[in-house]
Amino acid sequence: FGAPMQALKPGFTYTATRNRLCWGVVSEFFNPDFGMTQFELLSRGSTFLVKSNVSKYKFHLVGAAHVTHPFDFPHLYPDERHQWLSAVTEADTRCKIQVYEWGTGSVLEEFDLERMSFRHPSLDLVVMHLEDEERFVKSVEGKHSEKVVPLELNELHDLSQLSGSEALLLGHDLAQNILEQEVMVPSSLAGNINMFSQTKYFVATETPSVMGICGGPVIIGDHDNPVCIGMTEGLVSPPPMSPDMDLEKMQLLQRIKDNTVVISSNKILEAIRHVELQLE
């Protein structure tokens, strides 16, 4: 932890020639009261590995809680067709890591996560663990010939130092294949850090971030020495501006419109330290 800040090298993209720094995460649910006979898809997003400092685990997985626990975020699903989510509980769900083929998004393999996860009490952040870390590493590095790379979290003493910096958002793009099936294609999106608060910052990108990127890492540095400075939470969708809105607030909303909001690495480190204290 605490690696020095580095500039993003031009031309750095997340492609099949690189080590995989980001993974897909899927939440599923099963409730026989709904007439269900098997687990079905609940939500999809991205996640990444961070090295563990406790003996029980080699890695922690960091992700967006609205992907693993969408039923706890009713404001994100206000439509009447999602009202059934209020009847889903954590006991009805399970989560998996999925490895997707570069370019097509086809599922190559999946790995179960432990049913117990650690959800942050106020942030859209969750810490998870693999059921079988050894099988995961052996399969990814053996069968798929890709190195398992836990990311290093940068402890930022002053978020203002990031202002204007280049950063890369890693994750997945929820798209349709030629059979019109939804797939998660590994992708990346470059941008510049626009604004910051005590816990989050905002990244301006040429095009808005896509469905599937939530939970993915935001990194700086080259691919051989990537440093994680946060996790993608979602796309900023400010409320409609009104004539009664004061000028300062109006200018703020205009400045962050269509930015990607990112939870800082400081807050992720705090969450992980709290989890590790519970695990010791």
Backbone as CSV, one residue per row, in Angstrom:
resi,resn,N_x,N_y,N_z,CA_x,CA_y,CA_z,C_x,C_y,C_z
1,PHE,0.839,-1.192,0.000,0.000,0.000,0.000,0.882,1.253,0.000
2,GLY,0.264,2.366,-0.444,0.967,3.635,-0.376,2.016,3.827,-1.442
3,ALA,1.832,3.234,-2.640,2.796,3.425,-3.725,2.735,4.867,-4.217
4,PRO,3.843,5.392,-4.775,3.840,6.770,-5.247,2.915,6.960,-6.445
5,MET,2.433,8.193,-6.623,1.584,8.517,-7.757,2.411,8.411,-9.034
6,GLN,1.758,7.944,-10.113,2.439,7.835,-11.393,1.518,8.368,-12.485
7,ALA,2.115,8.858,-13.567,1.311,9.326,-14.696,0.917,8.136,-15.559
8,LEU,-0.277,8.191,-16.145,-0.734,7.134,-17.022,0.019,7.204,-18.333
9,LYS,0.572,6.112,-18.783,1.305,6.113,-20.038,0.336,6.161,-21.214
10,PRO,0.603,6.997,-22.218,-0.293,7.073,-23.374,-0.430,5.722,-24.056
11,GLY,-1.615,5.440,-24.544,-1.839,4.209,-25.294,-2.101,2.992,-24.428
12,PHE,-2.200,3.159,-23.121,-2.457,2.023,-22.232,-3.922,1.627,-22.333
13,THR,-4.185,0.465,-22.878,-5.555,-0.034,-22.972,-5.628,-1.433,-22.393
14,TYR,-6.837,-1.824,-22.029,-7.082,-3.105,-21.367,-7.431,-4.127,-22.442
15,THR,-6.452,-4.933,-22.844,-6.651,-5.848,-23.960,-6.203,-7.254,-23.588
16,ALA,-6.447,-8.168,-24.510,-6.132,-9.579,-24.275,-4.637,-9.836,-24.118
17,THR,-3.796,-8.879,-24.517,-2.356,-9.083,-24.391,-1.873,-8.764,-22.983
18,ARG,-2.776,-8.329,-22.110,-2.410,-7.913,-20.769,-2.851,-8.926,-19.711
19,ASN,-2.281,-8.812,-18.535,-2.789,-9.580,-17.410,-4.189,-9.085,-17.087
20,ARG,-5.036,-9.975,-16.611,-6.406,-9.582,-16.286,-6.421,-8.936,-14.898
21,LEU,-6.815,-7.677,-14.868,-6.837,-6.921,-13.622,-8.246,-6.772,-13.066
22,CYS,-9.227,-7.235,-13.804,-10.620,-7.032,-13.426,-11.411,-8.278,-13.809
23,TRP,-12.418,-8.596,-13.015,-13.197,-9.813,-13.198,-14.680,-9.482,-13.171
24,GLY,-15.480,-10.360,-13.742,-16.918,-10.163,-13.679,-17.481,-10.735,-12.386
25,VAL,-18.496,-10.076,-11.836,-19.184,-10.614,-10.670,-20.676,-10.658,-10.993
26,VAL,-21.298,-11.765,-10.622,-22.715,-11.987,-10.900,-23.420,-12.311,-9.594
27,SER,-24.555,-11.673,-9.372,-25.398,-12.052,-8.230,-26.628,-12.777,-8.764
28,GLU,-27.024,-13.826,-8.059,-28.188,-14.632,-8.439,-29.095,-14.789,-7.221
29,PHE,-30.362,-15.104,-7.465,-31.272,-15.295,-6.337,-32.220,-16.458,-6.597
30,PHE,-32.699,-17.030,-5.500,-33.650,-18.139,-5.564,-34.599,-18.030,-4.389
31,ASN,-35.882,-17.938,-4.685,-36.901,-17.865,-3.648,-38.110,-18.664,-4.112
32,PRO,-38.355,-19.836,-3.518,-39.468,-20.680,-3.959,-40.827,-19.999,-3.818
33,ASP,-40.916,-18.974,-2.950,-42.182,-18.244,-2.808,-42.543,-17.478,-4.075
34,PHE,-41.542,-17.250,-4.936,-41.786,-16.580,-6.214,-42.149,-17.586,-7.313
35,GLY,-42.248,-18.878,-6.939,-42.508,-19.908,-7.940,-41.254,-20.332,-8.671
36,MET,-40.087,-19.999,-8.112,-38.815,-20.324,-8.759,-38.395,-21.754,-8.427
37,THR,-37.707,-22.394,-9.354,-37.193,-23.756,-9.141,-35.669,-23.798,-9.170
38,GLN,-35.022,-22.658,-9.512,-33.568,-22.614,-9.568,-33.099,-21.160,-9.428
39,PHE,-31.786,-20.997,-9.218,-31.230,-19.656,-9.126,-31.322,-18.954,-10.479
40,GLU,-31.621,-17.669,-10.440,-31.696,-16.860,-11.659,-30.903,-15.574,-11.470
41,LEU,-30.554,-14.947,-12.590,-29.721,-13.740,-12.580,-30.401,-12.602,-11.832
42,LEU,-29.618,-11.933,-10.992,-30.094,-10.751,-10.285,-29.406,-9.498,-10.840
43,SER,-28.067,-9.501,-10.865,-27.335,-8.340,-11.378,-25.931,-8.759,-11.801
44,ARG,-25.287,-7.882,-12.591,-23.918,-8.150,-13.061,-23.074,-6.891,-12.965
45,GLY,-21.796,-7.070,-12.706,-20.888,-5.937,-12.637,-19.452,-6.407,-12.684
46,SER,-18.569,-5.607,-12.107,-17.141,-5.902,-12.130,-16.588,-5.951,-10.711
47,THR,-15.425,-6.562,-10.564,-14.761,-6.657,-9.272,-13.261,-6.794,-9.502
48,PHE,-12.473,-6.599,-8.453,-11.028,-6.751,-8.590,-10.444,-7.284,-7.285
49,LEU,-9.229,-7.825,-7.401,-8.546,-8.461,-6.273,-7.616,-7.489,-5.573
50,VAL,-7.585,-7.594,-4.250,-6.632,-6.867,-3.415,-5.991,-7.883,-2.484
51,LYS,-4.689,-7.769,-2.275,-3.979,-8.722,-1.418,-4.491,-8.661,0.016
52,SER,-4.658,-9.823,0.622,-5.123,-9.916,2.006,-3.936,-9.940,2.969
53,ASN,-4.137,-9.355,4.143,-3.118,-9.375,5.189,-3.477,-10.324,6.331
54,VAL,-4.491,-11.155,6.124,-4.860,-12.151,7.137,-4.645,-13.545,6.555
55,SER,-4.337,-14.492,7.410,-3.945,-15.824,6.943,-5.080,-16.607,6.300
56,LYS,-6.315,-16.268,6.637,-7.444,-17.048,6.131,-7.619,-16.909,4.624
57,TYR,-7.240,-15.758,4.063,-7.433,-15.495,2.640,-6.167,-14.938,1.998
58,LYS,-5.968,-15.270,0.726,-4.906,-14.644,-0.053,-5.369,-13.309,-0.623
59,PHE,-6.687,-13.247,-0.936,-7.227,-12.068,-1.606,-8.522,-11.598,-0.951
60,HIS,-8.793,-10.308,-1.111,-10.133,-9.761,-0.937,-10.617,-9.382,-2.334
61,LEU,-11.909,-9.462,-2.548,-12.507,-8.953,-3.775,-13.338,-7.726,-3.424
62,VAL,-13.122,-6.650,-4.154,-13.825,-5.389,-3.925,-14.835,-5.189,-5.044
63,GLY,-16.041,-4.767,-4.686,-17.065,-4.555,-5.702,-18.100,-3.542,-5.251
64,ALA,-19.062,-3.286,-6.137,-20.149,-2.350,-5.857,-21.300,-3.102,-5.189
65,ALA,-21.752,-2.609,-4.046,-22.814,-3.289,-3.304,-24.134,-3.298,-4.056
66,HIS,-24.361,-2.324,-4.943,-25.633,-2.332,-5.666,-25.696,-3.455,-6.695
67,VAL,-24.554,-4.095,-6.978,-24.536,-5.272,-7.855,-24.835,-6.531,-7.042
68,THR,-24.220,-6.652,-5.871,-24.407,-7.847,-5.039,-25.666,-7.772,-4.177
69,HIS,-26.080,-6.541,-3.842,-27.237,-6.327,-2.972,-28.194,-5.292,-3.588
70,PRO,-28.678,-5.513,-4.794,-29.522,-4.489,-5.439,-30.798,-4.178,-4.671
71,PHE,-31.271,-5.128,-3.879,-32.498,-4.949,-3.095,-32.319,-3.913,-1.983
72,ASP,-31.049,-3.567,-1.675,-30.786,-2.540,-0.668,-30.653,-1.144,-1.277
73,PHE,-30.891,-1.033,-2.577,-30.759,0.250,-3.276,-32.030,0.550,-4.076
74,PRO,-33.171,0.657,-3.401,-34.440,0.858,-4.118,-34.478,2.137,-4.953
75,HIS,-33.677,3.155,-4.557,-33.665,4.406,-5.323,-33.078,4.227,-6.718
76,LEU,-32.306,3.152,-6.909,-31.753,2.881,-8.237,-32.733,2.126,-9.125
77,TYR,-33.793,1.609,-8.519,-34.777,0.814,-9.254,-36.188,1.300,-8.930
78,PRO,-36.502,2.564,-9.260,-37.800,3.125,-8.873,-38.973,2.634,-9.724
79,ASP,-38.655,2.043,-10.878,-39.703,1.583,-11.787,-40.584,0.518,-11.119
80,GLU,-41.864,0.552,-11.414,-42.802,-0.415,-10.817,-42.450,-1.851,-11.150
81,ARG,-41.856,-2.085,-12.300,-41.518,-3.461,-12.690,-40.409,-4.056,-11.824
82,HIS,-39.770,-3.225,-10.986,-38.734,-3.727,-10.084,-39.206,-3.810,-8.638
83,GLN,-40.481,-3.657,-8.405,-40.999,-3.675,-7.040,-40.744,-5.007,-6.336
84,TRP,-40.657,-6.088,-7.109,-40.416,-7.407,-6.529,-39.078,-7.479,-5.791
85,LEU,-38.131,-6.570,-6.138,-36.821,-6.580,-5.486,-36.931,-6.394,-3.976
86,SER,-37.958,-5.680,-3.527,-38.110,-5.414,-2.098,-38.360,-6.689,-1.294
87,ALA,-38.784,-7.759,-1.982,-39.047,-9.036,-1.303,-37.820,-9.941,-1.267
88,VAL,-36.745,-9.545,-1.960,-35.515,-10.344,-1.988,-34.640,-9.956,-0.802
89,THR,-34.021,-10.951,-0.172,-33.102,-10.700,0.938,-31.745,-11.318,0.632
90,GLU,-30.755,-10.970,1.437,-29.411,-11.524,1.253,-29.421,-13.048,1.360
91,ALA,-30.304,-13.603,2.183,-30.385,-15.058,2.356,-30.819,-15.767,1.075
92,ASP,-31.459,-15.032,0.150,-31.925,-15.622,-1.103,-30.853,-15.621,-2.187
93,THR,-29.705,-15.010,-1.912,-28.752,-14.737,-2.986,-27.443,-15.516,-2.858
94,ARG,-26.742,-15.557,-3.968,-25.370,-16.050,-4.012,-24.641,-15.262,-5.092
95,CYS,-23.309,-15.227,-5.017,-22.513,-14.486,-5.997,-21.400,-15.363,-6.555
96,LYS,-21.013,-15.044,-7.785,-19.954,-15.781,-8.463,-19.028,-14.821,-9.189
97,ILE,-17.772,-15.269,-9.339,-16.837,-14.582,-10.220,-16.923,-15.271,-11.578
98,GLN,-16.974,-14.491,-12.637,-16.973,-15.067,-13.983,-15.774,-14.535,-14.770
99,VAL,-15.170,-15.407,-15.547,-14.073,-15.037,-16.439,-14.645,-14.994,-17.853
100,TYR,-14.535,-13.844,-18.499,-15.117,-13.661,-19.827,-14.041,-13.662,-20.910
101,GLU,-14.406,-14.194,-22.062,-13.483,-14.210,-23.194,-13.278,-12.789,-23.702
102,TRP,-12.010,-12.474,-23.990,-11.696,-11.161,-24.549,-12.419,-10.996,-25.889
103,GLY,-13.045,-9.868,-26.088,-13.661,-9.567,-27.381,-15.089,-10.019,-27.529
104,THR,-15.436,-11.210,-26.992,-16.793,-11.731,-27.197,-17.646,-11.692,-25.935
105,GLY,-17.004,-11.747,-24.770,-17.757,-11.770,-23.521,-18.313,-13.140,-23.148
106,SER,-17.975,-14.162,-23.908,-18.435,-15.516,-23.576,-17.868,-15.932,-22.215
107,VAL,-18.679,-16.637,-21.424,-18.235,-17.072,-20.097,-17.298,-18.269,-20.261
108,LEU,-16.051,-18.111,-19.812,-15.071,-19.188,-19.891,-15.134,-20.090,-18.666
109,GLU,-15.346,-19.476,-17.516,-15.392,-20.250,-16.274,-15.969,-19.366,-15.170
110,GLU,-16.493,-20.010,-14.129,-16.996,-19.239,-12.999,-16.591,-19.899,-11.692
111,PHE,-16.534,-19.070,-10.646,-16.050,-19.516,-9.345,-16.978,-18.964,-8.271
112,ASP,-17.377,-19.833,-7.347,-18.302,-19.415,-6.286,-17.607,-18.509,-5.276
113,LEU,-18.367,-17.527,-4.800,-17.917,-16.689,-3.698,-18.569,-17.180,-2.413
114,GLU,-17.926,-16.907,-1.296,-18.530,-17.267,-0.023,-19.842,-16.511,0.149
115,ARG,-20.818,-17.174,0.777,-22.136,-16.543,0.939,-22.054,-15.304,1.830
116,MET,-21.119,-15.301,2.763,-20.979,-14.149,3.649,-20.077,-13.105,2.999
117,SER,-20.581,-11.874,2.905,-19.773,-10.765,2.405,-19.830,-9.629,3.425
118,PHE,-19.011,-8.615,3.209,-18.928,-7.493,4.144,-19.341,-6.228,3.401
119,ARG,-20.545,-5.770,3.661,-21.069,-4.590,2.987,-20.826,-3.348,3.826
120,HIS,-20.308,-2.294,3.196,-20.045,-1.041,3.898,-21.368,-0.444,4.374
121,PRO,-21.417,0.088,5.600,-22.694,0.588,6.140,-23.240,1.824,5.435
122,SER,-22.388,2.606,4.770,-22.886,3.834,4.148,-22.464,4.028,2.695
123,LEU,-21.432,3.325,2.242,-20.970,3.462,0.867,-21.424,2.281,0.018
124,ASP,-21.465,2.494,-1.287,-21.841,1.454,-2.248,-20.625,0.561,-2.488
125,LEU,-20.258,-0.195,-1.468,-18.998,-0.930,-1.450,-19.173,-2.246,-0.712
126,VAL,-18.617,-3.323,-1.280,-18.705,-4.625,-0.645,-17.355,-5.325,-0.771
127,VAL,-16.975,-6.096,0.255,-15.749,-6.900,0.244,-16.163,-8.361,0.302
128,MET,-15.628,-9.167,-0.628,-16.044,-10.561,-0.784,-14.826,-11.476,-0.808
129,HIS,-15.091,-12.808,-0.760,-14.006,-13.785,-0.775,-14.404,-15.007,-1.580
130,LEU,-13.426,-15.580,-2.245,-13.636,-16.809,-3.010,-13.802,-18.003,-2.083
131,GLU,-14.639,-18.948,-2.488,-14.766,-20.188,-1.719,-13.507,-21.027,-1.831
132,ASP,-12.900,-21.043,-3.023,-11.726,-21.889,-3.248,-10.691,-21.067,-4.024
133,GLU,-9.832,-20.374,-3.292,-8.827,-19.519,-3.929,-7.825,-20.337,-4.738
134,GLU,-7.463,-21.507,-4.233,-6.458,-22.329,-4.917,-6.968,-22.769,-6.290
135,ARG,-8.221,-23.199,-6.364,-8.782,-23.616,-7.653,-8.838,-22.437,-8.626
136,PHE,-9.194,-21.269,-8.112,-9.273,-20.069,-8.931,-7.912,-19.750,-9.556
137,VAL,-6.864,-19.707,-8.735,-5.531,-19.363,-9.230,-5.024,-20.421,-10.206
138,LYS,-5.179,-21.695,-9.854,-4.697,-22.773,-10.728,-5.398,-22.755,-12.073
139,SER,-6.699,-22.522,-12.072,-7.460,-22.529,-13.314,-7.118,-21.332,-14.188
140,VAL,-7.089,-20.147,-13.594,-6.818,-18.936,-14.376,-5.404,-18.971,-14.942
141,GLU,-4.419,-19.346,-14.112,-3.031,-19.311,-14.560,-2.643,-20.548,-15.360
142,GLY,-3.362,-21.668,-15.145,-3.064,-22.889,-15.894,-3.900,-23.010,-17.146
143,LYS,-5.200,-23.157,-16.958,-6.103,-23.372,-18.091,-6.188,-22.162,-19.014
144,HIS,-6.227,-20.961,-18.423,-6.448,-19.756,-19.230,-5.181,-18.942,-19.464
145,SER,-4.075,-19.369,-18.888,-2.758,-18.742,-19.109,-2.762,-17.241,-18.861
146,GLU,-3.433,-16.828,-17.804,-3.440,-15.417,-17.426,-3.006,-15.311,-15.965
147,LYS,-2.214,-14.303,-15.674,-1.708,-14.143,-14.322,-2.764,-13.493,-13.432
148,VAL,-2.946,-14.047,-12.241,-3.849,-13.448,-11.252,-3.105,-12.308,-10.572
149,VAL,-3.590,-11.092,-10.757,-2.890,-9.907,-10.261,-3.741,-9.152,-9.242
150,PRO,-3.399,-9.238,-7.944,-4.084,-8.372,-6.967,-3.564,-6.947,-7.123
151,LEU,-4.466,-5.980,-7.109,-4.068,-4.586,-7.299,-3.608,-3.959,-5.992
152,GLU,-2.684,-3.017,-6.106,-2.202,-2.277,-4.946,-3.026,-1.002,-4.812
153,LEU,-3.568,-0.786,-3.629,-4.369,0.407,-3.371,-3.473,1.550,-2.918
154,ASN,-3.620,2.695,-3.566,-2.825,3.862,-3.213,-3.497,4.619,-2.084
155,GLU,-2.782,4.834,-0.984,-3.333,5.609,0.117,-3.098,7.092,-0.168
156,LEU,-4.182,7.788,-0.487,-4.107,9.179,-0.911,-4.256,10.098,0.298
157,HIS,-3.228,10.881,0.570,-3.283,11.782,1.719,-4.006,13.078,1.380
158,ASP,-4.106,13.372,0.093,-4.785,14.592,-0.338,-5.397,14.326,-1.712
159,LEU,-6.729,14.167,-1.752,-7.386,13.855,-3.027,-7.181,14.948,-4.068
160,SER,-6.903,16.172,-3.623,-6.736,17.269,-4.580,-5.535,17.045,-5.493
161,GLN,-4.591,16.186,-5.043,-3.428,15.909,-5.891,-3.824,15.179,-7.171
162,LEU,-5.021,14.601,-7.183,-5.482,13.869,-8.364,-6.134,14.771,-9.410
163,SER,-6.476,15.988,-9.032,-7.235,16.858,-9.927,-6.558,17.004,-11.287
164,GLY,-7.304,16.682,-12.347,-6.793,16.778,-13.711,-6.000,15.572,-14.171
165,SER,-5.682,14.643,-13.271,-4.870,13.480,-13.636,-5.624,12.539,-14.575
166,GLU,-4.862,11.861,-15.410,-5.433,10.825,-16.262,-5.631,9.555,-15.445
167,ALA,-6.690,8.840,-15.738,-6.967,7.575,-15.058,-7.676,6.651,-16.030
168,LEU,-7.633,5.365,-15.736,-8.270,4.374,-16.592,-9.277,3.576,-15.786
169,LEU,-10.514,3.527,-16.270,-11.575,2.745,-15.638,-11.608,1.378,-16.298
170,LEU,-11.411,0.333,-15.511,-11.466,-1.035,-16.031,-12.787,-1.673,-15.635
171,GLY,-13.301,-2.520,-16.495,-14.554,-3.197,-16.170,-15.062,-3.999,-17.345
172,HIS,-16.378,-3.982,-17.505,-17.022,-4.746,-18.561,-18.143,-3.931,-19.182
173,ASP,-18.401,-4.200,-20.448,-19.470,-3.529,-21.180,-20.594,-4.535,-21.405
174,LEU,-21.761,-4.259,-20.827,-22.916,-5.132,-21.024,-23.453,-4.880,-22.425
175,ALA,-23.251,-5.850,-23.305,-23.596,-5.687,-24.719,-24.372,-6.907,-25.209
176,GLN,-24.745,-6.881,-26.483,-25.420,-8.024,-27.108,-24.501,-8.631,-28.152
177,ASN,-24.444,-9.983,-28.170,-23.649,-10.651,-29.199,-24.489,-10.859,-30.458
178,ILE,-23.952,-11.565,-31.436,-24.651,-11.732,-32.712,-25.929,-12.554,-32.572
179,LEU,-26.046,-13.292,-31.464,-27.263,-14.063,-31.199,-28.255,-13.269,-30.352
180,GLU,-27.945,-11.978,-30.173,-28.764,-11.065,-29.368,-28.865,-11.507,-27.907
181,GLN,-27.793,-12.159,-27.430,-27.691,-12.539,-26.028,-26.858,-11.481,-25.305
182,GLU,-27.232,-11.156,-24.050,-26.454,-10.196,-23.285,-25.144,-10.832,-22.819
183,VAL,-24.051,-10.124,-23.047,-22.727,-10.603,-22.642,-21.971,-9.465,-21.977
184,MET,-20.984,-9.834,-21.182,-20.126,-8.856,-20.501,-18.747,-8.888,-21.161
185,VAL,-18.451,-7.863,-21.933,-17.197,-7.810,-22.683,-16.169,-6.995,-21.896
186,PRO,-14.989,-7.578,-21.599,-13.955,-6.803,-20.912,-13.657,-5.511,-21.661
187,SER,-13.618,-4.403,-20.945,-13.429,-3.109,-21.598,-12.743,-2.128,-20.664
188,SER,-12.369,-0.980,-21.208,-11.749,0.074,-20.409,-12.184,1.421,-20.960
189,LEU,-12.064,2.434,-20.118,-12.473,3.775,-20.501,-11.522,4.771,-19.848
190,ALA,-10.882,5.594,-20.679,-9.930,6.578,-20.165,-10.636,7.884,-19.853
191,GLY,-10.107,8.609,-18.868,-10.691,9.892,-18.515,-9.746,10.720,-17.668
192,ASN,-10.253,11.861,-17.246,-9.485,12.768,-16.387,-10.285,13.073,-15.132
193,ILE,-9.591,13.132,-14.006,-10.268,13.408,-12.743,-10.702,14.863,-12.717
194,ASN,-11.985,15.069,-12.515,-12.615,16.369,-12.695,-12.820,17.104,-11.381
195,MET,-13.400,16.414,-10.393,-13.697,17.000,-9.090,-13.529,15.942,-8.011
196,PHE,-13.510,16.354,-6.768,-13.350,15.395,-5.689,-14.059,15.904,-4.440
197,SER,-14.411,14.950,-3.575,-14.968,15.267,-2.259,-14.133,14.505,-1.235
198,GLN,-14.612,14.388,-0.009,-13.826,13.696,1.019,-13.746,12.200,0.773
199,THR,-14.758,11.611,0.150,-14.787,10.157,-0.020,-14.785,9.710,-1.486
200,LYS,-15.107,10.627,-2.388,-15.270,10.241,-3.788,-14.653,11.276,-4.712
201,TYR,-14.475,10.873,-5.967,-14.106,11.848,-6.985,-14.831,11.519,-8.276
202,PHE,-14.764,12.447,-9.215,-15.537,12.336,-10.446,-14.592,12.336,-11.636
203,VAL,-14.820,11.407,-12.567,-13.955,11.266,-13.732,-14.743,11.647,-14.983
204,ALA,-14.203,12.607,-15.730,-14.814,13.016,-16.991,-14.249,12.156,-18.115
205,THR,-15.129,11.546,-18.895,-14.718,10.682,-20.009,-15.354,11.190,-21.302
206,GLU,-14.776,10.812,-22.441,-15.313,11.282,-23.729,-16.719,10.768,-23.953
207,THR,-16.973,9.532,-23.557,-18.321,8.966,-23.632,-18.706,8.497,-22.235
208,PRO,-20.002,8.525,-21.885,-20.411,8.087,-20.543,-20.015,6.641,-20.286
209,SER,-19.702,6.322,-19.023,-19.359,4.946,-18.663,-20.551,4.029,-18.902
210,VAL,-20.265,2.754,-19.110,-21.260,1.802,-19.592,-21.782,0.904,-18.482
211,MET,-22.923,0.269,-18.738,-23.449,-0.744,-17.830,-22.462,-1.901,-17.759
212,GLY,-22.136,-2.333,-16.559,-21.205,-3.444,-16.388,-19.867,-3.023,-15.818
213,ILE,-19.597,-1.705,-15.839,-18.291,-1.234,-15.361,-18.288,-0.991,-13.858
214,CYS,-19.478,-0.909,-13.246,-19.572,-0.638,-11.809,-18.853,-1.722,-10.997
215,GLY,-18.054,-1.292,-10.035,-17.286,-2.225,-9.221,-15.872,-2.444,-9.723
216,GLY,-15.584,-1.953,-10.927,-14.254,-2.124,-11.491,-13.253,-1.142,-10.901
217,PRO,-11.954,-1.440,-11.031,-10.932,-0.558,-10.467,-10.658,0.643,-11.367
218,VAL,-10.233,1.724,-10.753,-9.747,2.897,-11.467,-8.253,2.952,-11.200
219,ILE,-7.453,2.949,-12.258,-6.010,2.801,-12.065,-5.209,3.902,-12.743
220,ILE,-4.000,4.066,-12.235,-2.986,4.906,-12.853,-1.722,4.064,-12.961
221,GLY,-0.749,4.554,-13.721,0.492,3.813,-13.883,0.440,2.920,-15.104
222,ASP,1.559,2.284,-15.423,1.571,1.384,-16.574,1.070,0.005,-16.158
223,HIS,0.903,-0.873,-17.149,0.271,-2.156,-16.864,1.124,-3.053,-15.986
224,ASP,2.445,-2.883,-16.055,3.318,-3.709,-15.228,3.332,-3.251,-13.776
225,ASN,2.956,-1.988,-13.543,2.926,-1.450,-12.180,1.646,-0.653,-11.950
226,PRO,0.484,-1.301,-12.104,-0.770,-0.558,-11.942,-1.030,-0.230,-10.473
227,VAL,-1.547,0.945,-10.232,-1.904,1.365,-8.882,-3.376,1.746,-8.896
228,CYS,-4.126,1.179,-7.979,-5.563,1.430,-7.912,-5.838,2.642,-7.034
229,ILE,-6.587,3.611,-7.573,-6.913,4.816,-6.800,-8.405,4.880,-6.482
230,GLY,-9.147,3.815,-6.776,-10.559,3.819,-6.423,-11.351,2.762,-7.157
231,MET,-12.660,2.766,-6.930,-13.587,1.814,-7.542,-14.761,2.570,-8.171
232,THR,-15.114,2.195,-9.386,-16.237,2.839,-10.067,-17.546,2.505,-9.360
233,GLU,-18.267,3.548,-8.972,-19.568,3.366,-8.342,-20.701,3.463,-9.354
234,GLY,-20.616,4.414,-10.264,-21.676,4.550,-11.256,-21.577,5.855,-12.015
235,LEU,-22.570,6.098,-12.843,-22.635,7.298,-13.670,-23.431,8.375,-12.950
236,VAL,-22.930,9.596,-12.985,-23.633,10.706,-12.356,-24.843,11.075,-13.200
237,SER,-26.011,11.025,-12.600,-27.245,11.454,-13.258,-27.894,12.511,-12.369
238,PRO,-27.469,13.773,-12.505,-27.997,14.807,-11.627,-29.468,15.084,-11.885
239,PRO,-30.190,15.572,-10.888,-31.602,15.890,-11.069,-31.764,17.038,-12.060
240,PRO,-32.932,17.159,-12.686,-33.159,18.259,-13.633,-32.970,19.612,-12.948
241,MET,-32.350,20.528,-13.661,-32.154,21.859,-13.104,-33.454,22.643,-13.186
242,SER,-33.679,23.476,-12.185,-34.899,24.271,-12.141,-34.542,25.745,-11.993
243,PRO,-35.468,26.650,-12.345,-35.203,28.088,-12.228,-34.913,28.524,-10.792
244,ASP,-35.408,27.734,-9.818,-35.213,28.083,-8.414,-33.839,27.672,-7.882
245,MET,-33.099,26.896,-8.677,-31.799,26.404,-8.229,-30.781,27.535,-8.214
246,ASP,-29.953,27.589,-7.155,-28.966,28.671,-7.108,-27.860,28.413,-8.129
247,LEU,-27.210,29.472,-8.542,-26.237,29.427,-9.632,-25.082,28.480,-9.335
248,GLU,-24.586,28.481,-8.090,-23.448,27.630,-7.736,-23.786,26.153,-7.894
249,LYS,-24.974,25.766,-7.430,-25.384,24.372,-7.555,-25.592,24.003,-9.018
250,MET,-26.153,24.925,-9.794,-26.375,24.673,-11.211,-25.053,24.449,-11.942
251,GLN,-24.065,25.252,-11.616,-22.755,25.115,-12.256,-22.085,23.807,-11.851
252,LEU,-22.264,23.408,-10.590,-21.702,22.139,-10.119,-22.312,20.962,-10.878
253,LEU,-23.632,20.952,-11.017,-24.312,19.861,-11.712,-23.894,19.799,-13.176
254,GLN,-23.710,20.956,-13.768,-23.261,20.982,-15.161,-21.855,20.421,-15.293
255,ARG,-21.016,20.709,-14.307,-19.621,20.271,-14.365,-19.480,18.758,-14.246
256,ILE,-20.333,18.131,-13.443,-20.191,16.677,-13.233,-21.187,15.851,-14.046
257,LYS,-21.983,16.492,-14.876,-22.963,15.758,-15.689,-22.261,14.696,-16.537
258,ASP,-22.766,13.468,-16.472,-22.233,12.315,-17.219,-20.825,11.916,-16.788
259,ASN,-20.335,12.455,-15.667,-19.073,11.958,-15.108,-19.306,10.587,-14.462
260,THR,-18.226,9.874,-14.236,-18.280,8.622,-13.477,-17.856,8.920,-12.049
261,VAL,-18.674,8.482,-11.096,-18.329,8.707,-9.688,-17.524,7.515,-9.177
262,VAL,-16.459,7.816,-8.449,-15.500,6.809,-7.999,-15.323,6.906,-6.490
263,ILE,-15.416,5.774,-5.807,-15.114,5.716,-4.366,-13.598,5.633,-4.212
264,SER,-13.029,6.510,-3.411,-11.567,6.617,-3.325,-10.931,5.382,-2.693
265,SER,-9.674,5.175,-3.048,-8.913,4.046,-2.495,-8.759,4.177,-0.987
266,ASN,-8.766,5.413,-0.469,-8.697,5.590,0.986,-9.845,4.888,1.679
267,LYS,-11.044,5.078,1.152,-12.228,4.483,1.761,-12.223,2.962,1.599
268,ILE,-11.693,2.478,0.481,-11.592,1.028,0.273,-10.607,0.435,1.284
269,LEU,-9.475,1.110,1.483,-8.494,0.644,2.459,-9.090,0.610,3.862
270,GLU,-9.840,1.640,4.221,-10.493,1.667,5.535,-11.418,0.464,5.696
271,ALA,-12.199,0.180,4.641,-13.143,-0.940,4.690,-12.404,-2.268,4.839
272,ILE,-11.328,-2.439,4.097,-10.571,-3.685,4.152,-9.927,-3.878,5.529
273,ARG,-9.395,-2.805,6.078,-8.800,-2.906,7.413,-9.850,-3.297,8.449
274,HIS,-11.036,-2.752,8.307,-12.120,-3.102,9.223,-12.488,-4.582,9.080
275,VAL,-12.567,-5.060,7.838,-12.879,-6.465,7.587,-11.798,-7.361,8.189
276,GLU,-10.542,-6.986,7.987,-9.438,-7.816,8.484,-9.422,-7.881,10.011
277,LEU,-9.823,-6.816,10.667,-9.916,-6.849,12.127,-10.958,-7.873,12.570
278,GLN,-12.053,-7.970,11.809,-13.086,-8.946,12.150,-12.635,-10.375,11.870
279,LEU,-11.727,-10.533,10.931,-11.275,-11.871,10.530,-10.129,-12.397,11.378
280,GLU,-9.450,-11.528,12.103,-8.281,-11.960,12.884,-8.696,-12.839,14.071
